[in-house]
Amino acid sequence: MANNKKQIPLRLSNTLYNEIAAWAEDDFRSVNGQIEFLLTECVRARKKSKSSEEKKDK
């Protein structure tokens, strides 16, 4: 299975970059790895939230 990843330009403030870099270091990840991890977690949480809302509506 090929690991295809989309490359995108990303602009962050110095403050946000430094916060993510420190967090990444704490978690033994690269900054890129940390951003990917955080985005993945947010998408999972959103999907879970949406499915919970759909169950409530039924």
N, CA, C and O atoms as a GROMACS GRO file, in nm:
protein
  232
    1MET      N    1   0.084  -0.119   0.000
    1MET     CA    2   0.000   0.000   0.000
    1MET      C    3   0.089   0.124   0.000
    1MET      O    4   0.174   0.141   0.088
    2ALA      N    5   0.069   0.210  -0.096
    2ALA     CA    6   0.149   0.331  -0.107
    2ALA      C    7   0.102   0.434  -0.004
    2ALA      O    8  -0.018   0.445   0.024
    3ASN      N    9   0.196   0.507   0.049
    3ASN     CA   10   0.164   0.610   0.148
    3ASN      C   11   0.163   0.745   0.077
    3ASN      O   12   0.261   0.819   0.082
    4ASN      N   13   0.052   0.776   0.011
    4ASN     CA   14   0.040   0.902  -0.061
    4ASN      C   15  -0.004   1.012   0.033
    4ASN      O   16  -0.105   1.000   0.102
    5LYS      N   17   0.073   1.118   0.036
    5LYS     CA   18   0.039   1.231   0.121
    5LYS      C   19   0.040   1.356   0.036
    5LYS      O   20   0.126   1.374  -0.050
    6LYS      N   21  -0.056   1.442   0.062
    6LYS     CA   22  -0.068   1.569  -0.008
    6LYS      C   23   0.019   1.672   0.062
    6LYS      O   24   0.014   1.685   0.185
    7GLN      N   25   0.098   1.743  -0.013
    7GLN     CA   26   0.179   1.850   0.043
    7GLN      C   27   0.104   1.982   0.026
    7GLN      O   28   0.052   2.012  -0.081
    8ILE      N   29   0.098   2.059   0.134
    8ILE     CA   30   0.031   2.189   0.128
    8ILE      C   31   0.119   2.294   0.196
    8ILE      O   32   0.187   2.264   0.294
    9PRO      N   33   0.115   2.416   0.145
    9PRO     CA   34   0.185   2.523   0.216
    9PRO      C   35   0.102   2.562   0.339
    9PRO      O   36  -0.022   2.563   0.334
   10LEU      N   37   0.168   2.594   0.446
   10LEU     CA   38   0.099   2.630   0.570
   10LEU      C   39   0.171   2.747   0.634
   10LEU      O   40   0.292   2.742   0.655
   11ARG      N   41   0.096   2.850   0.665
   11ARG     CA   42   0.154   2.966   0.731
   11ARG      C   43   0.102   2.973   0.874
   11ARG      O   44  -0.018   2.970   0.898
   12LEU      N   45   0.196   2.982   0.968
   12LEU     CA   46   0.162   2.990   1.109
   12LEU      C   47   0.232   3.112   1.168
   12LEU      O   48   0.339   3.152   1.123
   13SER      N   49   0.170   3.168   1.269
   13SER     CA   50   0.239   3.275   1.342
   13SER      C   51   0.358   3.213   1.416
   13SER      O   52   0.358   3.093   1.444
   14ASN      N   53   0.456   3.294   1.447
   14ASN     CA   54   0.572   3.244   1.522
   14ASN      C   55   0.529   3.187   1.656
   14ASN      O   56   0.581   3.085   1.701
   15THR      N   57   0.434   3.252   1.720
   15THR     CA   58   0.386   3.207   1.850
   15THR      C   59   0.325   3.068   1.840
   15THR      O   60   0.357   2.979   1.919
   16LEU      N   61   0.235   3.049   1.743
   16LEU     CA   62   0.171   2.918   1.727
   16LEU      C   63   0.273   2.812   1.690
   16LEU      O   64   0.269   2.701   1.742
   17TYR      N   65   0.365   2.846   1.599
   17TYR     CA   66   0.468   2.749   1.560
   17TYR      C   67   0.549   2.706   1.682
   17TYR      O   68   0.574   2.587   1.701
   18ASN      N   69   0.590   2.801   1.763
   18ASN     CA   70   0.670   2.769   1.881
   18ASN      C   71   0.594   2.682   1.980
   18ASN      O   72   0.652   2.591   2.040
   19GLU      N   73   0.465   2.708   1.996
   19GLU     CA   74   0.383   2.625   2.085
   19GLU      C   75   0.372   2.482   2.032
   19GLU      O   76   0.384   2.386   2.108
   20ILE      N   77   0.349   2.469   1.902
   20ILE     CA   78   0.339   2.335   1.841
   20ILE      C   79   0.474   2.264   1.847
   20ILE      O   80   0.479   2.144   1.871
   21ALA      N   81   0.581   2.336   1.824
   21ALA     CA   82   0.714   2.276   1.828
   21ALA      C   83   0.746   2.223   1.968
   21ALA      O   84   0.802   2.114   1.982
   22ALA      N   85   0.711   2.300   2.071
   22ALA     CA   86   0.735   2.254   2.208
   22ALA      C   87   0.650   2.131   2.239
   22ALA      O   88   0.698   2.036   2.301
   23TRP      N   89   0.526   2.132   2.196
   23TRP     CA   90   0.435   2.020   2.216
   23TRP      C   91   0.489   1.896   2.144
   23TRP      O   92   0.490   1.786   2.198
   24ALA      N   93   0.534   1.917   2.020
   24ALA     CA   94   0.588   1.806   1.941
   24ALA      C   95   0.709   1.744   2.011
   24ALA      O   96   0.723   1.622   2.017
   25GLU      N   97   0.794   1.829   2.064
   25GLU     CA   98   0.912   1.779   2.136
   25GLU      C   99   0.870   1.696   2.257
   25GLU      O  100   0.929   1.592   2.285
   26ASP      N  101   0.769   1.743   2.330
   26ASP     CA  102   0.718   1.667   2.446
   26ASP      C  103   0.666   1.531   2.405
   26ASP      O  104   0.679   1.434   2.480
   27ASP      N  105   0.606   1.522   2.286
   27ASP     CA  106   0.546   1.398   2.236
   27ASP      C  107   0.641   1.318   2.147
   27ASP      O  108   0.601   1.218   2.088
   28PHE      N  109   0.768   1.362   2.136
   28PHE     CA  110   0.869   1.295   2.054
   28PHE      C  111   0.824   1.285   1.908
   28PHE      O  112   0.839   1.180   1.845
   29ARG      N  113   0.770   1.394   1.855
   29ARG     CA  114   0.729   1.402   1.714
   29ARG      C  115   0.797   1.521   1.649
   29ARG      O  116   0.845   1.612   1.716
   30SER      N  117   0.799   1.518   1.516
   30SER     CA  118   0.841   1.637   1.441
   30SER      C  119   0.725   1.737   1.444
   30SER      O  120   0.612   1.700   1.478
   31VAL      N  121   0.752   1.860   1.407
   31VAL     CA  122   0.644   1.959   1.400
   31VAL      C  123   0.541   1.913   1.298
   31VAL      O  124   0.420   1.921   1.323
   32ASN      N  125   0.588   1.866   1.183
   32ASN     CA  126   0.495   1.818   1.080
   32ASN      C  127   0.412   1.700   1.133
   32ASN      O  128   0.290   1.696   1.112
   33GLY      N  129   0.477   1.607   1.201
   33GLY     CA  130   0.406   1.493   1.259
   33GLY      C  131   0.303   1.536   1.362
   33GLY      O  132   0.195   1.479   1.371
   34GLN      N  133   0.338   1.637   1.441
   34GLN     CA  134   0.246   1.686   1.543
   34GLN      C  135   0.123   1.752   1.479
   34GLN      O  136   0.010   1.729   1.523
   35ILE      N  137   0.146   1.832   1.376
   35ILE     CA  138   0.034   1.897   1.307
   35ILE      C  139  -0.057   1.791   1.245
   35ILE      O  140  -0.179   1.800   1.255
   36GLU      N  141   0.002   1.691   1.182
   36GLU     CA  142  -0.078   1.583   1.122
   36GLU      C  143  -0.156   1.507   1.229
   36GLU      O  144  -0.273   1.475   1.209
   37PHE      N  145  -0.092   1.478   1.341
   37PHE     CA  146  -0.159   1.410   1.452
   37PHE      C  147  -0.278   1.492   1.503
   37PHE      O  148  -0.388   1.439   1.521
   38LEU      N  149  -0.256   1.620   1.526
   38LEU     CA  150  -0.362   1.707   1.579
   38LEU      C  151  -0.479   1.718   1.481
   38LEU      O  152  -0.595   1.712   1.522
   39LEU      N  153  -0.449   1.734   1.354
   39LEU     CA  154  -0.556   1.742   1.254
   39LEU      C  155  -0.635   1.611   1.247
   39LEU      O  156  -0.758   1.613   1.236
   40THR      N  157  -0.565   1.498   1.253
   40THR     CA  158  -0.631   1.368   1.251
   40THR      C  159  -0.724   1.352   1.370
   40THR      O  160  -0.837   1.305   1.356
   41GLU      N  161  -0.677   1.391   1.489
   41GLU     CA  162  -0.760   1.383   1.609
   41GLU      C  163  -0.882   1.473   1.599
   41GLU      O  164  -0.991   1.434   1.640
   42CYS      N  165  -0.866   1.592   1.544
   42CYS     CA  166  -0.980   1.684   1.528
   42CYS      C  167  -1.084   1.628   1.431
   42CYS      O  168  -1.204   1.639   1.456
   43VAL      N  169  -1.038   1.568   1.322
   43VAL     CA  170  -1.131   1.509   1.225
   43VAL      C  171  -1.206   1.392   1.290
   43VAL      O  172  -1.327   1.379   1.271
   44ARG      N  173  -1.136   1.308   1.365
   44ARG     CA  174  -1.201   1.196   1.434
   44ARG      C  175  -1.306   1.247   1.533
   44ARG      O  176  -1.417   1.194   1.540
   45ALA      N  177  -1.270   1.349   1.609
   45ALA     CA  178  -1.364   1.405   1.707
   45ALA      C  179  -1.486   1.464   1.638
   45ALA      O  180  -1.598   1.449   1.686
   46ARG      N  181  -1.465   1.529   1.526
   46ARG     CA  182  -1.578   1.587   1.451
   46ARG      C  183  -1.670   1.479   1.399
   46ARG      O  184  -1.792   1.491   1.408
   47LYS      N  185  -1.612   1.372   1.344
   47LYS     CA  186  -1.693   1.260   1.294
   47LYS      C  187  -1.772   1.197   1.408
   47LYS      O  188  -1.890   1.166   1.393
   48LYS      N  189  -1.707   1.179   1.522
   48LYS     CA  190  -1.773   1.119   1.639
   48LYS      C  191  -1.886   1.210   1.687
   48LYS      O  192  -1.994   1.162   1.723
   49SER      N  193  -1.860   1.340   1.689
   49SER     CA  194  -1.961   1.437   1.732
   49SER      C  195  -2.080   1.437   1.638
   49SER      O  196  -2.195   1.442   1.682
   50LYS      N  197  -2.053   1.432   1.508
   50LYS     CA  198  -2.161   1.430   1.409
   50LYS      C  199  -2.246   1.304   1.423
   50LYS      O  200  -2.369   1.312   1.414
   51SER      N  201  -2.182   1.189   1.444
   51SER     CA  202  -2.258   1.065   1.456
   51SER      C  203  -2.342   1.066   1.584
   51SER      O  204  -2.452   1.011   1.586
   52SER      N  205  -2.291   1.128   1.690
   52SER     CA  206  -2.368   1.140   1.815
   52SER      C  207  -2.489   1.229   1.796
   52SER      O  208  -2.597   1.200   1.847
   53GLU      N  209  -2.471   1.337   1.721
   53GLU     CA  210  -2.582   1.429   1.693
   53GLU      C  211  -2.688   1.362   1.610
   53GLU      O  212  -2.807   1.382   1.634
   54GLU      N  213  -2.646   1.281   1.512
   54GLU     CA  214  -2.742   1.211   1.427
   54GLU      C  215  -2.823   1.111   1.507
   54GLU      O  216  -2.942   1.092   1.481
   55LYS      N  217  -2.759   1.045   1.605
   55LYS     CA  218  -2.831   0.950   1.690
   55LYS      C  219  -2.933   1.022   1.776
   55LYS      O  220  -3.041   0.968   1.801
   56LYS      N  221  -2.901   1.142   1.822
   56LYS     CA  222  -2.994   1.220   1.904
   56LYS      C  223  -3.116   1.262   1.824
   56LYS      O  224  -3.227   1.265   1.876
   57ASP      N  225  -3.095   1.293   1.695
   57ASP     CA  226  -3.204   1.339   1.610
   57ASP      C  227  -3.303   1.227   1.575
   57ASP      O  228  -3.415   1.255   1.533
   58LYS      N  229  -3.263   1.105   1.591
   58LYS     CA  230  -3.350   0.993   1.553
   58LYS      C  231  -3.444   0.954   1.662
   58LYS      O  232  -3.524   0.862   1.646
   0.00000   0.00000   0.00000
